[in-house]
Amino acid sequence: MKRAIWIGGAVAGLFLLGIGGLALKDYVILHMAGWRGGPVGPNRLVVWEAGPATPAMASADRPPNVIVILADDLGFNDISLNGGLGDGTVPTPHIDALARGGAILAEGYAGNATCSPSRAALMTGRYPTRFGFEFTSVPVQMARLLPTLWRKDNEMRPVFRSDRVDQVPPYEQMGVPAGEITIAELMQSRGYHTMHLGKWHLGETAGMRPEDQGFDESLGFMVGAQMFLPERDPNVVNSRQSFDPLDRFLWANLPYSVQYNGGQRFHPDRYMTDYLTDQALAGIRANRNRPFFMYLAYNAPHTPLQALKSDYDALSHITNHRERVYAAMIIALDRGVGRIMNELKAQGLDDNTLVVFSSDNGGANYIGLPNINKPFRGWKLTFFEGGIRVPYYMNWPARIPAGTRMSAPVSHFDIFATAAAAAGAPLPTDRRMDGVDLTPFLADGRAGRPHEALFWRSGGYRVVRSGDWKLQVLDRPARVWLYDLAKDPTEKTNLAASRPEVVARLRAELQAHDATQMAPKWPALVEVPVGVDRTGEEPIRPGDTYVTWSN
């Protein structure tokens, strides 16, 4: 009886707050994923495993350290080297210096146009479709909510495939299979101490977690996004995008937490970007006397858009609040990169450390900022250049001359082969590897292209770049786009109708490639329309170019 009275009182209280009937149901459904996340403890000290007190040999005489820094949803134009935010008024001096001090991979591509498959390509050195990792892992409840949260004035609407729900494994099991060989496992086999910090999003179940996939230490979060600070923290400035259904879901559900080696989740003690940087510096210091591999996967500048007030205040010349918050997040990311590079120098490790910087995919249209992927068309969730052409730099003073520029197409999975070669680790021979060691091209003057063709696939959306030709084929609606990237890098002129022989040849290449790939390990649950030339703040109109993204 008392329990019934308590429940009735709680529901009545919600009604008094203005949440009743269908509103109560919507509120509960929207927040359910976050409620299921479990407890988060107070901040705790992380003590990184320490290497030898003195080095067995000088840094220059031992295998190079390798650090891979991966941003999340970073736009091509977010880096001032490529133009910069605020019409070029938001500098990223540290990322620019990293690039100019080594190699700029001008035609660097992400492994996919969304985070999970792209990270799977980087981590394994293979097309993720070779082992069935075709779609980004998302909770079923998030996929189910997307159409209901979609903006009402958009004639193009997502479709939730309820008929496929029973084919989907638990969210925790959507990841890189344990049988895949990760870059961390390969480096570990050569005596490297391996560390992961930040975002994972490659599986949470036993066998798929970072500490099961070759990392000696892991400090971060398994899910695809995370708060940077609590929403009401006085040191943070927030930007909510009411037009974006994903944004509504994230604000309702995301925790502010990390975990160390699978232990209890706990709160960081500062803004997430700075916290991950602090911990990366501690990891470098602890391992300064032995070779180490570090995968530093920032969640910036992925939504939710949250910036430190101090960084926001420094950009008072930007009048658009959303752009100002986003630009302040980029300032923090650049600051973190600078602190990493300075620490390597302070420890005498900068000359013989290979540092790679990139983003998991292009900038997202759902933040509503039009120029983040300039000059390219498209966004995250599309295979137009804006979705897959990313900032991509390698810095290794001992081997790669400053000012190197590579114009041939390369992919994220080349990081695997390049790091393996640097560590003296032979590539696996029991499976098809797709990555290529880029060092001979960057350091030794080798001519030619590492890849004759690169491929991408997400359900009925398939793409090949072969030489300078790029073909995009979409099943629903039936669309074909053909571009000559040598003459038209921003994909303005569709040549599909005028060059049918090229279309036929590239279709054959797509078919041959698909024959070597696996079927998806789990089906796509949603089919989402994405306007190629519109931000998420703008509804897709009849006649607009759009793709249907399956995930």
C-alpha positions as CSV (number, residue, x, y, z in Angstrom):
1,M,0.0,0.0,0.0
2,K,2.8,2.4,0.9
3,R,4.6,1.6,-2.3
4,A,1.4,2.4,-4.3
5,I,1.0,5.7,-2.5
6,W,4.7,6.6,-3.2
7,I,4.4,5.8,-6.9
8,G,1.2,7.7,-7.2
9,G,2.7,10.7,-5.4
10,A,5.8,10.6,-7.7
11,V,3.6,10.5,-10.9
12,A,1.4,13.4,-9.5
13,G,4.6,15.4,-8.9
14,L,5.6,14.9,-12.5
15,F,2.2,16.1,-13.6
16,L,2.6,19.2,-11.4
17,L,5.9,19.9,-13.1
18,G,4.1,19.9,-16.5
19,I,5.1,16.3,-17.5
20,G,2.0,14.1,-17.9
21,G,0.3,11.7,-20.2
22,L,2.2,11.3,-23.5
23,A,4.8,13.8,-22.3
24,L,5.6,11.6,-19.3
25,K,5.9,8.6,-21.6
26,D,8.2,10.5,-24.0
27,Y,10.3,11.8,-21.1
28,V,10.8,8.3,-19.7
29,I,11.6,6.8,-23.1
30,L,14.1,9.6,-24.0
31,H,16.0,9.2,-20.7
32,M,15.8,5.5,-20.3
33,A,19.2,4.8,-21.8
34,G,20.9,7.1,-19.4
35,W,19.2,5.7,-16.4
36,R,20.5,2.3,-17.3
37,G,24.1,3.5,-17.2
38,G,24.8,2.5,-13.6
39,P,26.5,4.4,-10.8
40,V,29.4,6.9,-11.2
41,G,31.8,7.3,-8.4
42,P,33.9,10.3,-7.3
43,N,37.1,11.2,-9.0
44,R,40.0,8.9,-8.3
45,L,43.7,9.1,-8.9
46,V,45.0,7.1,-11.9
47,V,48.5,5.9,-11.5
48,W,50.0,4.8,-14.8
49,E,52.2,1.7,-14.8
50,A,55.8,3.0,-14.7
51,G,58.6,1.8,-16.9
52,P,62.2,1.4,-15.8
53,A,63.7,4.2,-13.7
54,T,66.5,4.6,-16.2
55,P,66.5,3.8,-19.9
56,A,68.3,0.8,-21.2
57,M,69.4,2.8,-24.2
58,A,69.0,6.4,-25.5
59,S,65.7,7.3,-27.1
60,A,67.3,7.7,-30.5
61,D,68.6,4.1,-30.3
62,R,65.4,2.3,-29.4
63,P,62.3,1.7,-31.5
64,P,60.2,4.9,-31.9
65,N,57.3,5.7,-29.7
66,V,54.0,5.9,-31.5
67,I,51.1,8.3,-30.6
68,V,47.9,8.3,-32.5
69,I,45.7,11.3,-31.7
70,L,42.2,11.0,-33.1
71,A,39.6,13.8,-32.9
72,D,35.9,13.1,-33.1
73,D,33.8,14.7,-36.0
74,L,36.5,17.3,-36.7
75,G,35.8,19.2,-39.9
76,F,38.4,19.7,-42.5
77,N,38.1,23.5,-42.2
78,D,38.4,23.5,-38.4
79,I,42.2,23.5,-38.7
80,S,43.6,26.9,-39.4
81,L,46.1,25.3,-41.8
82,N,43.0,24.6,-44.0
83,G,41.2,27.9,-43.4
84,G,39.9,27.9,-39.9
85,L,36.7,28.7,-38.1
86,G,35.4,32.3,-37.7
87,D,36.6,33.1,-41.2
88,G,40.1,32.2,-40.3
89,T,40.2,34.0,-36.9
90,V,40.4,30.9,-34.7
91,P,44.0,29.6,-34.9
92,T,45.1,26.1,-34.2
93,P,48.9,26.8,-34.0
94,H,49.9,23.5,-32.3
95,I,48.1,21.2,-34.8
96,D,49.4,23.4,-37.6
97,A,53.0,23.1,-36.2
98,L,52.6,19.3,-36.0
99,A,51.6,19.2,-39.6
100,R,54.2,21.6,-41.0
101,G,56.9,19.9,-38.9
102,G,56.2,16.6,-40.6
103,A,53.9,15.4,-43.4
104,I,50.6,16.7,-44.6
105,L,48.6,13.9,-46.2
106,A,46.5,16.2,-48.3
107,E,44.3,13.4,-49.6
108,G,43.8,11.6,-46.4
109,Y,40.6,9.6,-46.0
110,A,38.7,8.2,-43.0
111,G,37.9,4.5,-43.1
112,N,34.2,5.4,-43.0
113,A,31.9,8.4,-42.7
114,T,30.9,7.6,-39.2
115,C,32.8,6.7,-36.1
116,S,32.7,3.0,-35.2
117,P,33.6,1.5,-38.6
118,S,36.2,4.2,-39.2
119,R,37.9,3.4,-35.8
120,A,37.7,-0.3,-36.6
121,A,39.6,0.4,-39.9
122,L,42.3,2.3,-38.0
123,M,42.6,-0.3,-35.2
124,T,42.9,-3.3,-37.5
125,G,44.5,-2.0,-40.7
126,R,41.6,-3.5,-42.7
127,Y,38.4,-2.6,-44.3
128,P,35.9,-3.1,-41.5
129,T,33.6,-4.7,-43.9
130,R,36.1,-7.6,-44.2
131,F,34.9,-8.7,-40.7
132,G,31.3,-7.5,-40.8
133,F,31.7,-4.2,-39.0
134,E,29.6,-2.1,-41.4
135,F,27.5,0.1,-39.2
136,T,28.1,2.2,-36.2
137,S,27.0,0.5,-33.0
138,V,24.0,2.3,-31.5
139,P,21.5,1.3,-28.8
140,V,18.2,0.0,-30.2
141,Q,16.3,2.6,-28.1
142,M,18.3,5.4,-29.7
143,A,17.5,4.1,-33.2
144,R,13.8,3.7,-32.3
145,L,13.6,7.3,-31.0
146,L,15.2,8.9,-34.0
147,P,12.0,9.2,-36.2
148,T,9.9,10.4,-33.3
149,L,12.4,13.2,-32.5
150,W,12.9,14.2,-36.1
151,R,12.0,17.8,-37.0
152,K,8.4,18.1,-38.2
153,D,9.1,20.5,-41.1
154,N,11.4,18.1,-42.9
155,E,9.6,16.2,-45.6
156,M,12.4,13.5,-45.7
157,R,12.1,11.4,-42.6
158,P,14.1,8.5,-41.1
159,V,12.7,5.0,-41.2
160,F,13.1,2.7,-38.2
161,R,13.4,-0.9,-39.3
162,S,11.5,-2.6,-36.5
163,D,11.5,-5.8,-38.6
164,R,15.2,-6.2,-37.9
165,V,15.3,-5.6,-34.1
166,D,15.4,-9.4,-33.4
167,Q,18.5,-9.7,-35.6
168,V,20.5,-7.2,-33.6
169,P,22.9,-8.4,-30.8
170,P,23.0,-6.5,-27.5
171,Y,24.7,-3.1,-27.9
172,E,27.7,-4.3,-25.8
173,Q,28.4,-7.0,-28.5
174,M,28.5,-4.6,-31.4
175,G,32.3,-4.3,-31.8
176,V,35.5,-5.6,-33.4
177,P,35.6,-9.4,-33.0
178,A,38.2,-10.7,-30.6
179,G,39.8,-12.6,-33.4
180,E,40.9,-9.5,-35.2
181,I,44.5,-8.4,-34.6
182,T,44.6,-4.8,-33.4
183,I,47.5,-2.3,-33.8
184,A,47.9,-2.5,-30.0
185,E,48.3,-6.2,-30.0
186,L,50.9,-5.9,-32.8
187,M,52.8,-3.2,-30.9
188,Q,52.5,-5.2,-27.7
189,S,54.2,-8.2,-29.4
190,R,57.3,-6.0,-30.0
191,G,57.6,-5.1,-26.3
192,Y,55.7,-1.8,-26.5
193,H,53.7,-0.6,-23.5
194,T,50.3,0.2,-24.9
195,M,47.8,2.8,-23.6
196,H,44.3,3.9,-24.7
197,L,42.7,7.1,-23.5
198,G,39.3,8.5,-24.4
199,K,36.7,7.1,-26.7
200,W,36.5,3.4,-27.7
201,H,33.2,2.6,-29.3
202,L,34.4,-0.8,-30.6
203,G,32.6,-3.1,-28.3
204,E,32.0,-3.4,-24.5
205,T,31.7,-7.1,-23.9
206,A,34.6,-9.4,-22.8
207,G,37.0,-9.9,-25.7
208,M,36.1,-6.6,-27.4
209,R,37.2,-4.1,-24.7
210,P,40.5,-2.2,-25.1
211,E,42.1,-4.1,-22.3
212,D,41.2,-7.3,-24.1
213,Q,42.4,-6.0,-27.5
214,G,46.0,-5.4,-26.7
215,F,46.0,-2.4,-24.4
216,D,48.0,-2.7,-21.2
217,E,46.1,0.2,-19.8
218,S,42.8,1.9,-20.8
219,L,41.3,5.1,-19.4
220,G,38.2,6.3,-21.1
221,F,34.7,5.5,-22.1
222,M,33.2,2.7,-24.1
223,V,30.2,4.6,-25.6
224,G,30.2,6.8,-28.6
225,A,29.9,10.2,-26.8
226,Q,30.4,11.7,-23.4
227,M,29.8,15.0,-21.6
228,F,32.7,17.3,-21.2
229,L,31.5,18.7,-17.9
230,P,28.2,18.4,-16.1
231,E,25.6,20.6,-17.8
232,R,25.3,23.1,-15.0
233,D,28.9,23.4,-14.1
234,P,29.7,27.1,-13.7
235,N,32.9,26.7,-15.8
236,V,31.1,25.5,-18.9
237,V,29.1,27.1,-21.7
238,N,26.6,24.9,-23.6
239,S,25.0,25.0,-27.0
240,R,21.9,22.9,-27.5
241,Q,20.6,22.2,-31.1
242,S,16.9,21.9,-30.7
243,F,16.5,20.9,-34.3
244,D,18.7,17.9,-33.9
245,P,17.2,14.6,-32.6
246,L,20.6,13.2,-31.7
247,D,21.4,16.3,-29.6
248,R,18.2,15.8,-27.6
249,F,19.1,12.2,-27.0
250,L,22.7,13.0,-25.9
251,W,21.7,15.7,-23.5
252,A,19.2,13.4,-21.9
253,N,21.4,10.4,-21.5
254,L,25.1,11.1,-21.5
255,P,27.2,10.7,-18.3
256,Y,30.3,12.5,-17.4
257,S,32.6,9.7,-16.5
258,V,35.6,7.5,-17.4
259,Q,36.8,4.1,-16.2
260,Y,40.2,2.6,-15.8
261,N,40.8,-0.9,-17.1
262,G,37.1,-1.8,-16.9
263,G,36.7,-0.7,-13.3
264,Q,33.9,1.3,-11.8
265,R,33.1,4.5,-13.6
266,F,34.2,7.7,-12.0
267,H,34.0,11.4,-12.6
268,P,37.0,13.2,-14.2
269,D,38.2,16.2,-12.2
270,R,38.1,18.8,-15.0
271,Y,36.9,19.5,-18.6
272,M,37.2,16.2,-20.5
273,T,39.6,17.4,-23.2
274,D,42.0,18.8,-20.6
275,Y,41.5,15.8,-18.4
276,L,42.5,13.4,-21.2
277,T,45.5,15.6,-22.0
278,D,46.6,15.6,-18.4
279,Q,46.4,11.8,-18.3
280,A,48.2,11.4,-21.6
281,L,51.1,13.5,-20.2
282,A,51.2,11.3,-17.1
283,G,51.3,8.2,-19.3
284,I,54.2,9.7,-21.3
285,R,56.2,10.5,-18.2
286,A,55.6,7.1,-16.7
287,N,56.9,5.4,-19.9
288,R,59.6,7.8,-21.0
289,N,62.3,5.1,-20.6
290,R,60.7,2.4,-22.8
291,P,58.9,2.3,-26.1
292,F,55.2,2.9,-25.9
293,F,52.2,3.1,-28.1
294,M,49.4,5.6,-27.1
295,Y,46.0,5.9,-28.7
296,L,44.6,9.2,-27.6
297,A,41.0,9.4,-28.8
298,Y,39.5,12.7,-27.8
299,N,35.7,13.1,-27.9
300,A,36.1,16.7,-29.1
301,P,34.5,18.3,-31.0
302,H,31.6,15.7,-31.1
303,T,28.3,16.9,-29.6
304,P,27.1,17.8,-27.0
305,L,28.7,21.2,-27.7
306,Q,30.3,22.2,-24.4
307,A,33.2,24.6,-24.0
308,L,35.2,26.0,-21.1
309,K,33.9,29.5,-20.3
310,S,37.5,30.7,-20.4
311,D,38.0,29.5,-24.0
312,Y,34.5,30.9,-24.9
313,D,35.3,34.3,-23.5
314,A,38.5,34.5,-25.5
315,L,36.4,34.4,-28.7
316,S,34.2,37.4,-28.2
317,H,34.6,38.4,-31.8
318,I,32.4,35.5,-32.9
319,T,28.8,36.6,-32.6
320,N,27.1,33.2,-33.4
321,H,26.8,31.5,-30.0
322,R,26.9,28.0,-31.4
323,E,29.9,28.6,-33.6
324,R,31.7,30.3,-30.7
325,V,31.1,27.3,-28.4
326,Y,32.3,24.9,-31.1
327,A,35.4,27.1,-31.9
328,A,36.2,27.1,-28.1
329,M,36.1,23.3,-28.2
330,I,38.7,23.4,-31.0
331,I,40.9,25.7,-29.0
332,A,40.9,23.2,-26.2
333,L,41.7,20.4,-28.6
334,D,44.6,22.3,-30.1
335,R,45.9,23.2,-26.6
336,G,45.9,19.5,-25.8
337,V,48.0,18.6,-28.9
338,G,50.4,21.4,-28.1
339,R,50.9,20.1,-24.5
340,I,51.5,16.6,-25.8
341,M,54.2,17.8,-28.2
342,N,55.8,20.0,-25.5
343,E,55.9,17.0,-23.1
344,L,57.6,14.8,-25.7
345,K,60.3,17.6,-26.1
346,A,60.7,18.0,-22.4
347,Q,61.3,14.2,-22.0
348,G,63.8,14.2,-25.0
349,L,61.4,12.0,-26.9
350,D,60.2,14.3,-29.7
351,D,62.7,13.4,-32.3
352,N,62.0,9.6,-32.2
353,T,58.3,9.6,-31.7
354,L,55.8,9.1,-34.6
355,V,52.8,11.3,-33.9
356,V,49.7,10.9,-36.1
357,F,46.8,13.3,-36.0
358,S,43.5,12.8,-37.7
359,S,39.7,12.7,-37.3
360,D,37.5,9.7,-37.4
361,N,35.3,11.3,-40.1
362,G,34.3,14.7,-41.4
363,G,32.3,17.3,-39.6
364,A,28.6,16.7,-38.9
365,N,25.7,18.6,-40.5
366,Y,23.7,18.2,-37.3
367,I,25.6,21.0,-35.5
368,G,24.2,23.5,-38.0
369,L,27.5,25.2,-39.0
370,P,27.8,25.5,-42.8
371,N,31.6,25.8,-43.4
372,I,33.3,23.2,-41.2
373,N,34.2,21.0,-44.1
374,K,34.9,23.8,-46.6
375,P,35.8,23.5,-49.5
376,F,34.3,20.1,-49.7
377,R,30.6,19.1,-50.2
378,G,28.9,16.8,-47.8
379,W,29.1,15.8,-44.1
380,K,29.6,13.0,-41.7
381,L,27.1,10.2,-42.8
382,T,27.8,10.9,-46.5
383,F,30.6,9.6,-48.7
384,F,31.0,13.0,-50.4
385,E,34.5,14.4,-49.7
386,G,33.2,16.4,-46.7
387,G,32.3,13.2,-44.9
388,I,35.5,11.2,-45.5
389,R,38.3,13.7,-46.4
390,V,39.9,14.5,-43.0
391,P,42.9,16.4,-41.5
392,Y,45.7,13.8,-41.6
393,Y,49.2,14.5,-40.4
394,M,52.3,12.5,-39.5
395,N,55.2,14.0,-37.5
396,W,58.4,12.0,-36.9
397,P,61.5,14.2,-37.1
398,A,64.0,11.3,-37.1
399,R,62.5,10.0,-40.3
400,I,60.0,12.4,-42.0
401,P,61.4,15.7,-43.2
402,A,59.5,18.8,-42.2
403,G,57.4,20.3,-45.0
404,T,56.6,16.9,-46.6
405,R,53.4,16.9,-48.5
406,M,51.7,13.8,-50.0
407,S,48.9,14.2,-52.6
408,A,48.2,10.5,-53.2
409,P,45.0,9.1,-51.6
410,V,45.7,7.3,-48.3
411,S,43.4,5.8,-45.6
412,H,43.2,5.5,-41.9
413,F,44.1,1.8,-42.1
414,D,47.6,2.9,-43.3
415,I,48.3,4.0,-39.8
416,F,48.4,0.3,-38.8
417,A,51.0,-0.7,-41.4
418,T,53.1,2.5,-40.8
419,A,53.2,2.0,-37.0
420,A,54.0,-1.7,-37.5
421,A,56.9,-0.9,-39.8
422,A,58.3,1.7,-37.3
423,A,58.2,-0.9,-34.5
424,G,59.7,-3.6,-36.7
425,A,56.6,-5.8,-36.5
426,P,55.7,-7.9,-39.6
427,L,52.1,-7.6,-40.7
428,P,49.9,-10.6,-40.1
429,T,50.0,-13.1,-43.0
430,D,46.9,-15.1,-42.1
431,R,44.5,-12.5,-43.4
432,R,44.2,-9.9,-46.0
433,M,45.7,-6.6,-44.8
434,D,44.7,-3.4,-46.6
435,G,47.0,-0.8,-45.0
436,V,50.3,0.2,-46.5
437,D,53.5,1.5,-44.8
438,L,53.6,5.2,-45.8
439,T,57.2,5.8,-44.5
440,P,58.9,5.1,-47.8
441,F,56.6,7.6,-49.5
442,L,57.1,10.2,-46.8
443,A,60.7,9.7,-45.9
444,D,62.5,7.9,-48.8
445,G,61.0,9.6,-51.8
446,R,59.2,6.6,-53.2
447,A,57.0,7.7,-56.1
448,G,53.6,6.4,-57.0
449,R,50.4,5.8,-55.0
450,P,50.1,3.5,-52.1
451,H,46.6,2.5,-53.3
452,E,45.2,2.3,-56.8
453,A,41.7,2.3,-55.3
454,L,39.9,2.9,-52.0
455,F,36.4,1.7,-51.1
456,W,33.6,2.6,-48.7
457,R,30.3,0.8,-48.0
458,S,27.3,1.4,-45.7
459,G,24.4,-0.8,-46.7
460,G,23.1,0.2,-50.1
461,Y,25.5,3.1,-50.4
462,R,28.8,2.2,-52.0
463,V,31.8,4.2,-53.2
464,V,35.1,3.7,-54.9
465,R,37.9,6.1,-55.6
466,S,39.9,4.6,-58.4
467,G,42.8,6.8,-59.5
468,D,41.2,10.3,-59.7
469,W,37.7,9.0,-60.5
470,K,35.2,8.7,-57.7
471,L,31.9,6.8,-58.2
472,Q,29.1,6.9,-55.6
473,V,26.2,4.5,-56.0
474,L,23.1,4.7,-53.8
475,D,20.3,2.2,-53.9
476,R,17.4,4.2,-52.3
477,P,16.7,6.5,-54.0
478,A,18.6,5.2,-57.0
479,R,21.4,7.7,-57.6
480,V,24.8,7.6,-59.3
481,W,27.4,10.3,-58.9
482,L,30.7,10.3,-60.9
483,Y,33.4,12.9,-60.3
484,D,36.9,13.5,-61.6
485,L,38.6,14.6,-58.5
486,A,41.7,15.8,-60.3
487,K,39.7,18.5,-62.0
488,D,36.7,18.7,-59.6
489,P,37.9,18.0,-56.0
490,T,34.7,19.6,-54.6
491,E,32.4,17.3,-56.5
492,K,30.3,20.0,-58.3
493,T,29.9,18.4,-61.8
494,N,28.3,14.9,-62.0
495,L,29.8,13.1,-65.0
496,A,27.7,9.9,-64.7
497,A,25.5,10.6,-67.7
498,S,28.4,11.7,-70.0
499,R,30.9,9.0,-69.0
500,P,29.0,5.7,-68.9
501,E,32.1,3.7,-69.7
502,V,33.8,5.0,-66.6
503,V,30.7,4.2,-64.5
504,A,30.6,0.7,-65.9
505,R,34.3,0.1,-65.1
506,L,34.0,1.4,-61.6
507,R,30.8,-0.5,-60.9
508,A,32.8,-3.6,-61.8
509,E,35.5,-2.6,-59.3
510,L,32.8,-2.2,-56.6
511,Q,31.3,-5.6,-57.4
512,A,34.7,-7.3,-57.3
513,H,35.6,-5.6,-54.0
514,D,32.2,-6.5,-52.4
515,A,32.8,-10.1,-53.3
516,T,35.8,-10.1,-50.9
517,Q,33.8,-8.5,-48.0
518,M,31.6,-10.1,-45.3
519,A,27.9,-9.6,-44.8
520,P,27.2,-7.2,-41.9
521,K,27.4,-8.7,-38.4
522,W,24.2,-6.9,-37.5
523,P,21.7,-5.1,-39.7
524,A,21.1,-1.4,-40.1
525,L,18.2,-0.3,-37.9
526,V,17.6,3.2,-39.4
527,E,17.7,4.8,-42.8
528,V,18.3,8.5,-42.5
529,P,18.1,11.2,-45.2
530,V,21.1,13.5,-45.1
531,G,21.2,16.6,-47.2
532,V,24.5,17.0,-49.0
533,D,24.4,20.8,-49.3
534,R,22.3,21.7,-46.2
535,T,23.1,21.8,-42.5
536,G,20.9,19.9,-40.1
537,E,19.2,23.2,-39.2
538,E,17.8,23.4,-42.7
539,P,15.0,21.0,-43.9
540,I,15.7,19.0,-47.0
541,R,13.6,20.3,-49.9
542,P,12.4,18.7,-53.1
543,G,15.2,18.8,-55.6
544,D,17.9,18.8,-53.0
545,T,20.8,16.3,-53.3
546,Y,20.6,13.9,-50.5
547,V,21.8,10.4,-49.5
548,T,20.0,7.8,-47.5
549,W,22.4,6.7,-44.8
550,S,21.9,3.2,-43.4
551,N,22.9,2.4,-39.9
